[in-house]
Amino acid sequence: MITGSIVAIVTPMTESGEVDHVSFGELVERQVTSGTSAIVSVGTTGESSTLSVSEHTEIIRRTIEVVAGRVPVIAGTGANSTSEAIHLTRAALAAGADGALLVTPYYNKPPQEGLYRHFRAVAEAVDIPQYLYNVPGRTGCDMLPSTVARLSEIPNIVGLKEAAGDLDRVRELVALELADFALYSGDDSTACASMLAGFHGNISVTANVAPEAMARMCAAALEGDAEAASEIDANLVGLHSALFAEPNPIPVKWALAEMGLMPGGIRLPLVELDEWHHEDVRAALRSASLLA
């Protein structure tokens, strides 16, 4: 089981919107050498929704190439069409990914039985470890713990990224005591509390800019050292908030560009961070000692 800080890595782009593979390789290397436990490639933070299928699979391959076996690579392969999710997951397996992260189908709002059959169909079609991803604030669809419990019985469905940001939901999932099933926070602001409550790690946006601190915070929380984990997290609270001043990944891409780690490109319909938020993000970076 993968534990600790898992980064949902951005996909750097030039100002004209082309994927910047050189900067991407440098960002991946920075994560590996900073203690990040695994990398989610082309998830929501990686702008999967604006990438072509060929770009999608190429970025997965590039991630695997740079990582060179040092940490697991989990590919984002979710879609609101079951056949498309199967296609993307097969492509991730062919590229050499260690696992696939599949978001609940967005926009079409399937009921719980539809969610169960969707994820079961992908799992039966592609023999790769698969992680469910529940983020109702973005998809308009909430996968309930009872459905997670049903899906956990499928052998290659091995975990869940829960991003509702609700600690009651966290406690409900922990109480299920699902055997050999990983529970990850997908909400940086509640990740520390979630791990102290029994989650196994955090799939993080904040780790893009503060990988070392997030790795230390997750390690302390998983060891049950609430004081140390909370102290580290306190220095990151501003980032957890500022990086969601506008829809992800707008703020985090701007922050990484401000740090000089990549160019500032982003694809429509997303746009660059509004100037109104610039100083707030800079202040959060300074508070975390990431910007002079």
N, C-alpha and C positions, 0 to 999 in steps of 0.2 A: 504494500500500500504506500502511495506517495503521501508524505506529510510535509507540513511547513508552508513556506511562502512560494506560491506559484504565480508567475507573472502572466497576465493577459497582455501580451506585447503589442505595441503599436506597429503599424506598417508605415515607415517613413516614406515621404513623397517629395519630389521637387516642387517648386512653385507652380510648375505647369501641370502637376498631378501625376507625373510618372513615378512608378515605384523606384525608390533609391536603394538598390541592393547593397551598395557599399555601406551606407549608414546603417542599414538593417543588420548586416553582419557585425558591425561594431556594437550595436545595441544588444544583440544576442550574446556576444562575448562578454560584455559588461555584466549581464545578468548571471552568466555561469560563474564568473570569477568573484561575484559578490555574495554568493551563498544561496541563490535562488534554487529551489528544489526541483522545479520543472517549468516548462514554458508552454503556454497555450498560444499557438500560432493561428492567425486569421480568425480570431473570435470577433466579438462585437468591437472591442477596442482596436483590433486590427483591420477595421473597416471591411469586414467580409462582404457586407451587403453592396459595396460599390466595386468589388473586384470581379473580373471575368473568371471563368472556371480555370483557364490556363494560368492566370496570375495567381489564383488561389493555390493551385497545386505547386506552382513554382516557388512560392513563398514557403510552403511547407518543406519542400526539398531543400531550400536554402537554409532554413532553420536547422534541419537535421544535419546538413553538411557542416555548419559552423559548430553546432553542439558536439558533434563527433562522439556521441555515446556518453558524454559526461553527465547529462541529466535527461530525463524523459521529455519527449516532445508530444504534446497533445494537440491535435488539429481540430479547429472549429469546423464542423460539417453539418450544422443544423440547417433546416429549411422548413417552410410551411407546406411544402409538397413532400410527401413521403418518398416518392420515387426520386426526387432531386436529392433528398438527404441520403438515400442509399447510394446514389451516384457519387456524391462528394465523399462519403465515408469509404467507398471502394477506392477512390482516388487517393485518399489519405493512407489507406493500407498499402497501396501500391507504391506510394512515395516513401514508405518506411516509418510512418508515425507509430508511436508507442500506444496511442489511444486516440479517441475521438470525443469531442464535447459537442453535444447536440441540444440546442435550445428548443424549448417548447414551440410548436408552430404558432407563428404570429399572424395577426389580422383575422384569420378565419375562425378563431376561438373554438377549438374542438372541446367537447365535453370530456369528462374524466375517462370514459371508455375509449373515446377517440385517441386521447393521449396514450393510453395503455397500448392500444393496437398499433399506433404509429411507432412508438419506441420498440415494441416487440418486433415489428416487421423489419426495422433497421438492424436490430440485434441478430435476428435470424438470417438476414441476408449477408452480413459482413462479420467475419470472425476476427474482431478486434475489440479490446477493452473499450467500453463506452461509458461516458459520464453524462448524466442528465443535467440540464441547466434550466432552472426556474427563475425567471425575471419578469414577474407580472407587470411591473411598472413600464416595461418596454413592449411587451408582447400582447397585453390585454388578456392574458391567459394564465391562470394560477393552477399549478399542479399540486394537488393536496397530498399530505403525508400518506394517506391510505393508498394512493396510486403509486407513490414512491415505493411503499412496502411491497406492493404486487410486483412492480418491475424489478425490485432487488432480487427476486427469486430466479430471474433469468441469468444464467451463468456469466455472460460477458457484459452485463450491465453492472458496473462495479462501483459507482459513486454518483454523487449529486453535488452540483454547485447551486446553493440556495441563496438567491439575491433579493429576497423580499425585504430584507432589513428589519425583520420582526423577531425579537428575541423570544417571544412566545412560540413562534414557529420553530425556532432553533431548539428550544426545550422539547417541543412535541416530537421533533425528528430524533433527537437523542434518546428520548424515552422509548422509541420503537426498538432499540437495541438490535439493529440490523447486523447480522454476522458478516464479517469481511466486506463491509460496504462503507466506502469513504464518504464523509460529509465535509464539504468545503463551504466556507462563507464566500459569497460573491459581493459582499458589501463591506468596504474597507472601514467604515465608521463603526460597525458592530463586530468586526472580525475578532478583535481581541476578546471581547466578552463571549463570543460564540465558541472560540477555542477553549476558553476557561470552562465553558459549560459542557464541553465534550466533542466539539467538532475537531477534525483532523488537520485542518489547514485553511488557507485563504487563497482564492484566485483573485489577484489584486490588480487594480489600476495604479494605485499609489506606488507599487513596486517598480513601475517603469522609471520613476524619478528617484526613488529612495530604496533601491533593492537591498542594500546591506542592512539598513535599519529595519525594514520589514522582515528580513530573514531572522534578525535577532529577536524582534518582538514575537514572531511566531514560535521560535524555539523556546523562549521563556514561557509563553502561554501553554505550550504543549507539555512542558515540564511541570506545569502547575504553579509556577512562580508568578503569582498574580501581581505582586508588588513590582517586580522587574519589568514584566510585560506592560503593565499600565504606565510605568514611568517612560518607557520607550514610546508607547502609543501616544502619550500626552504631547510629545514633540512633533507628532505627525497629524494631530487632529486638524490643524489648519489646512494641511494638504488634503486630507480626506474630504473636507468641505469644498475647498477651492477647486479641486479637480472635477467637481460636478457643478460648477457655477453655470455651465451650459452643458448640453448633452454630450456625453462621452462619445468619441475621444477628442472633442474640440479642445478642452482646457489642457489635457495631458500632452497633446501634440504641441501646443503652444509653449508649454512649460519646458519640454525637451529642447525645442528650438531656442528658447531663451537661455537655456543652459549650454548652448553651443554643441549639442549632441546630434543634431540632425537639421535638415532644412524644414521650413514651415508649411509645406504643402499639405493640402487636404482636398478631398473630392466632393463635389456637389452630390446631393443637396446640403451637405455640411459645408460650413464656411469657417474662416479664421475667427478666433476668439474676439468678441467685441471689446473695444478699447476700455469700456466701462469696467471690465474685470481684470485688466492687466495688472494694476497695482496690487490687487488682492492676491493674485496668484504669485506675483513676485514676493510679497510679504510672507506668504506661506512657505515659499522656497527658502527665504532667508531664515525663517523661524526653525526650519529643519536643517539649517547649515548647508544648504545645497546651492546657495547663490550669495555672492559677496554683497 
